[in-house]
């Protein structure tokens, strides 16, 4: 080991260097340390990926918005979509497409009392275990209010655009088919 003494006013400080023999062991220690760090990161990555749990499944995408299985479950439970009218996933896709159109040409905002009344109706549709349904689907009163507001806005827009003429249902169907054709929609197939 070599020892160097600094001169001048910093003479109380000394600098120590290692010999060539000690430098080799320092280099090998650095390699071992590097190896263990890489190994630790690898083990950590493998353990965390193996321990991951699926929280929700994306069933479709409309534009940049994902529709999850929980969204579909909540919509069915609260009567936002009717499974008797068709596939709930497709109905949720249609709803998102209509909401995008409603946002482009917004109708007047629904009345607060109408939103509250629809929320009461939605909770009644969920049944006596409405609190369990809300917990399971992650829907709180704010989200339920938003679902009710969106539903009323869609209804208002469709009524304003198509009215009650004998051909209104045919026009509405054509309009919805056009939205589907123009929309950026991707359904995610169910894993088997």
HELIX and SHEET records of a PDB file:
HELIX    1   1 UNK A    8  UNK A   10  5                                   3    
HELIX    2   2 UNK A   20  UNK A   50  1                                  31    
HELIX    3   3 UNK A   69  UNK A   77  1                                   9    
HELIX    4   4 UNK A   83  UNK A   85  5                                   3    
HELIX    5   5 UNK A   88  UNK A  104  1                                  17    
HELIX    6   6 UNK A  112  UNK A  126  1                                  15    
HELIX    7   7 UNK A  130  UNK A  137  1                                   8    
HELIX    8   8 UNK A  141  UNK A  162  1                                  22    
HELIX    9   9 UNK A  168  UNK A  182  1                                  15    
SHEET    1   A 2 UNK A   2  UNK A   5  0                                        
SHEET    2   A 2 UNK A  14  UNK A  17 -1                                        
SHEET    1   B 3 UNK A  65  UNK A  68  0                                        
SHEET    2   B 3 UNK A  58  UNK A  62 -1                                        
SHEET    3   B 3 UNK A 185  UNK A 187 -1                                        
END                                                                             
